[in-house]
Amino acid sequence: MAKEDKDDNTRQSGKEILRLFQLDALFQEDKYYSMDDLTKRLEVSVATLNRDIRRLRDNYHAPLEYSREYDGYHYSSHLYKFPAIFVTEEEMPAYGMVMKLFEMFQDTPLYAPLLNICESFESPVKSEMIDVNQVNFKNSHLREKQWFETRIVMAKRVVDSVDDTAWEIILSALKDNFMLEFDYDSIHNNMASSGRTIEPWQLIYDREQWYLTGMVSKWDNPNEKVRRTFVVPRMKNLRLVKTHFSLPSEEEWMHEKKTLGIFGIQTNDEKKLCEFIFQGSALYYSTADFGEDKTVKEYKGKLPHKDGALHVSFTSNQWPGILRDFFPFGEDIIPLAPEELVTE
């Protein structure tokens, strides 16, 4: 097809979509419109209007009916909502995966807004709300599940729940740069603390958990502040303190600028070259993008190693995350540097 023909088809498609929006707006008024009314309002022929009406009914399942009594078309249901964005049949597998991903957030205040966003998407494959915790895909013409519902799946993970009120308070503090006061249950020293105050910098999602980072006063010196990270579900009795604070430079407060690596939320101040032997069951993992300066080569050192062992190096400042990700591989990932990782 020539480029001019493709451009013309695109323009025509855009005109058709615009007319469908215009028709939908008219029918939402709960009035009856005759063919003559509609052709004049849209400035189209009867044949074009008939084609648009068929599209509304067949492609977008509009409850559009003709009344002999009133000699006009109208919506038989006030619940119908014409889609604001269209998802093609080819895009539906990806759309289905997104919906399954959203299910992980059912116990968080994100779930309802995410579903509201998806409600603005439509296609010949419809989404049907069963209840507040479940969304099923089905084609209105088929009783069987669509192929991607069972052939493309996502393993379920548990996400700790976050109280709606706490969520709203945190978002308000982030939006207006207000300080937060809260009580906290620490899992490391098995101690509970009350009346802690934080300048909230970022709300970060990492490995099925929500974290809040920011500046807090040190226990032994209230006049000195340090950067800390808190697990949101352990933050109790959050109170918004109507005291403004100023964010430091982006390099200090933005996780994506402070972090060097792909190992989650925890970082160290110092960046160092990390070197490892990858072998055995860990060989497949060596292909991961650990850092921008990552290098992989055959290991030729003196340490005992398995056939096909690789020397992997990259720069990072995320020792806790590296340990968490590499430790399960046991002897199949051997640290060579820095000394902190070798000691661990």
C-alpha positions, 0 to 999 in steps of 0.5 A: 500500500502506498504511503499516501493511502496509509495516511488517508486510512489513518485520517479516515480512521480518526474521523470515524472514531471522532464520529463515534464519540459524537454519537456517544455524547448524543445518546448519553443525553437520553434522547431519541435521534432520527436518521435525519437528525444524526446525518445533519449533526454529523454531516455524513451520508446515511450509508456512513451513519449506518456503518457507524451505528453498526460499529457502535453495536458490534465492536463496542457493544453499545446498547443502541436501539431503535424505537419505532414509537419515537422514530429514533435511536437511543441508549437502552442503558444508562450504565454504558460508558464508551471507551476513552482508549482502545485496545486492539485484539493483538494488544489484549494478551499484554493487557491481560498480563497488566490486569493480573499484575494489578491483582498483587495490589488488592490489599493496598489503596492502589488497587481501586485507582488501577482498576479505574484506569483500566476501565478506560480501556475497551476492545472486542474482548470485554473485561467483566467486574465480578466483585471488588477483588476480581476481574475476569476477561471474556469475549462477549461472543465466546463462552470459553476463556481467551487463550492468553488467560491460561497460556500466559500467567504470572506467579502470585506474590504476597504484598503487605497490606497498607492502611488506606488512611496511612496511605493518604497521609503519606501521599499528602506529606509527599505532595506538599513536603510536610513532615510525618510523625509516626510510631515504628516497630523495628524487626532488626532490634525487636524494639518499638519506638514512638514519636519518630519524625521524618522528612519524607522523600520517596515512596518506593516499591521493592520486592512486594514491599513498600518503603518510605525514605527520608531524613530523621533525627538521630536518637543520640543527637536530635540535632543531627539528621540521617537518611533512613528507610522504613517499611511502610506497613510497620509505620503506625499512627501516622500523623501529618505535621504541618511543617514544611521541609525542603528537598536536598539535591536530586542526587541525594534524595532520588533513589534512581540517582543515588543507586548504582545497580539493580538490587533494590532499595538498600544502598551504601554511600561508597561505590566499589567494583564488585567481582564474582565467580559465576558457575554451575547453577548461577551461569544463567544469572550471569546474563543479568544487567547488574550495572552499566559497566558490567563485564563477563569473561572466562574465569582463569584464576587460581580458586577451585571452580567448575567447568565454564566458570565466569568472572563477572564484575560491575560497580555498585553501592548495594551490598545488602541487595547483592547479598540477598540476591546472590546468597541463595546460589551458595558456592555457585557465586563466589565473591572476589571483591570488595572485601565487605562481600568476601567477609560476609 
